[in-house]
């Protein structure tokens, strides 16, 4: 079951990999260090929220309950 979820997640996130790398490069070009830190932490939180949301959705579909 874990392999199936990993496969689904890799298919879902593969098209966004190049956009993620481009966004990281744009963040590195910002002159303000505090702004870079805030943008990087926001990026990590957004990715975490997306992964957690997809996990909850898959859990609901396969097991019938959230989390």
C-alpha positions as CSV (number, residue, x, y, z in Angstrom):
1,X,0.0,0.0,0.0
2,X,2.8,2.4,0.8
3,X,4.5,1.7,-2.6
4,X,1.2,2.6,-4.3
5,X,0.9,5.9,-2.4
6,X,4.6,6.7,-3.1
7,X,4.0,6.0,-6.8
8,X,0.9,8.2,-6.9
9,X,2.7,11.1,-5.1
10,X,5.7,10.8,-7.5
11,X,3.3,11.1,-10.5
12,X,1.5,14.0,-8.9
13,X,4.6,16.0,-8.0
14,X,6.8,15.2,-11.0
15,X,5.4,18.0,-13.3
16,X,6.0,20.6,-10.6
17,X,9.7,19.7,-10.0
18,X,11.1,22.2,-12.5
19,X,8.8,25.0,-11.3
20,X,10.0,24.3,-7.7
21,X,13.6,24.5,-8.8
22,X,12.9,27.8,-10.7
23,X,11.2,29.2,-7.6
24,X,14.2,28.3,-5.4
25,X,16.5,30.1,-7.8
26,X,14.3,33.2,-7.7
27,X,14.3,33.1,-4.0
28,X,18.1,32.9,-3.9
29,X,18.4,36.1,-6.0
30,X,16.5,38.2,-3.4
31,X,18.9,40.7,-1.8
32,X,17.2,40.8,1.7
33,X,18.3,37.9,3.9
34,X,15.1,38.0,6.1
35,X,12.9,38.0,3.0
36,X,14.8,34.9,1.6
37,X,14.3,33.1,4.9
38,X,10.6,33.9,5.1
39,X,10.0,32.9,1.5
40,X,11.9,29.6,2.0
41,X,10.0,28.8,5.1
42,X,6.7,29.7,3.3
43,X,7.7,27.4,0.5
44,X,8.4,24.5,2.8
45,X,5.1,25.1,4.7
46,X,3.1,25.1,1.4
47,X,4.8,21.9,0.3
48,X,4.1,20.3,3.7
49,X,0.4,21.3,3.5
50,X,0.1,19.9,0.0
51,X,1.6,16.6,1.0
52,X,-0.4,16.4,4.2
53,X,-3.6,17.1,2.3
54,X,-2.9,14.5,-0.3
55,X,-2.1,12.0,2.5
56,X,-5.4,12.8,4.2
57,X,-7.3,12.4,0.9
58,X,-5.6,9.1,0.1
59,X,-6.2,7.9,3.6
60,X,-9.9,8.8,3.3
61,X,-10.2,7.1,0.0
62,X,-8.5,3.8,1.0
63,X,-9.4,3.5,4.7
64,X,-12.5,5.6,5.0
65,X,-11.5,8.2,7.6
66,X,-9.3,11.3,7.8
67,X,-5.9,11.1,9.3
